[in-house]
Amino acid sequence: MSDVKTKTTLRVERSGALALVQDAGRLGVRHLGVTQGGAADWVSLGWANWLLGNAHDAPGLEITMGGGLLLKVEQAGTLALCGSDLAATLDGEALAPGQAFEVASGQQLKFERPVAGLRAYLAFPGGLDVAPVLGSAASTVRDGLGGLDGEGRALTSGDVLTAASNELSLRELPVSAQAWQQLLTPREGEALELPLVVGAQIAEFSGDSLYRAFNSEWAVDGRADRMGVRLTGPRLEREGAGMVSEGIPLGAVQVPADGQPIILLNDRQTIGGYPRLGALTPLACAQLGQCVPGTRVRLAAVTPGQARRDHLEVLAGWQS
C-alpha cells in the first residue's frame, strides 16, 4: 500500500460561506434524537463519487454558495466536481461541474458565487479520510457531530482535507447524470416541479387549500437552510383538531399556523407537531437543496410506487 503522503491533499486557505464534510447521512439513529444530516443534494454527491470510482455514499465536501472558498493543493492528485455552478476556478481557469480533473501541488481551487444552483460537491479518491461518528462522517452543526474532528463544524482556514485512497477509476458522466445536472435549476420562466407523496393528514386540509397547494406556484423564501425551506404563496388551512408530535421524515411538508409550508430537510428535528401535506421524494429534496431564494416551485402528487421507481433508477445508474 502506498504511503498516505501520496494521497490527494488540500489545505483550506479561506473558508468561504459554508463548506461541510457530508456523506449519505447518519441513518438509524433518529430514535436517539439524532438527526440524519448528509448531503442536501445527495444525487450530485453520488455522481461526483462515481466519476472517481468511489462508493456513491463516500464522504466528500459540500460547498454552499462558494463565498470565496479557497483550497490550496498540498499533494497532487485527482478530484471530481458535480452539482451547482459556483464559478469555480483552478488557478484562475474556469472549472465547470460534472467532471473529474487533475490538480498539481501549489494550485489553488476557488469557489466564488452561485451562477446556477446553490451547492457544489467535491469528491476525493476513496472519499475523504474522516473518522465516522455514529456510522457517518456527515457534519451536523446543530448536533455537533461528524466532520473533520467529529464535532460537526464547518471548515475553517488551516483545515487539511486528505483523500482516503490513492486508487481511482476515472469515468465520464453518462447521459442520466448530465440530465440531472440540467434539473438542478428550472428553465427560465418555468417553475420547478417537486414530486410529493401525500401523507396521513392530507384529508384534514380544506378542499380549497388542497386545490391551492397543488395548483399554485410557490416561491422559495430567504428563510432556508439545511434544516428546512419555507415556501411562500397562498395560505393553506387545516380543518382538523390539534395533533400529537410524531416522527418527521426527510422532505416532510409541514403547514404551521400561518399557512405557509415548511419543507424539512437533512438537518431537521426528529419529531414535530404540525400537520403535513406529505413528504417530497428524496429526488425532489435534492432538487430543493439547490434552489436559491426566489425560485418558483410547484408541488406535484405522485404515488409511493412511482417515487420508489425513480429512486431506484438513480441508484441503479451508480452500479454501472
Salt bridges, closest charged atoms under 4 A:
GLU62 OE2 - ARG119 NE 3.78
GLU62 OE2 - ARG226 NH1 2.95
GLU74 OE2 - ARG11 NE 2.55
GLU112 OE2 - LYS110 NZ 2.94
ASP149 OD2 - ARG153 NE 2.74
ASP159 OD2 - ARG153 NH1 2.83
GLU204 OE1 - ARG238 NH2 2.35
GLU217 OE1 - ARG296 NE 2.73
GLU217 OE2 - ARG298 NH1 3.98
ASP221 OD2 - ARG223 NE 2.65
GLU237 OE2 - ARG235 NE 3.80
GLU246 OE2 - ARG276 NH1 3.08
ASP258 OD2 - ARG230 NH1 3.02
ASP267 OD1 - ARG226 NH2 3.04
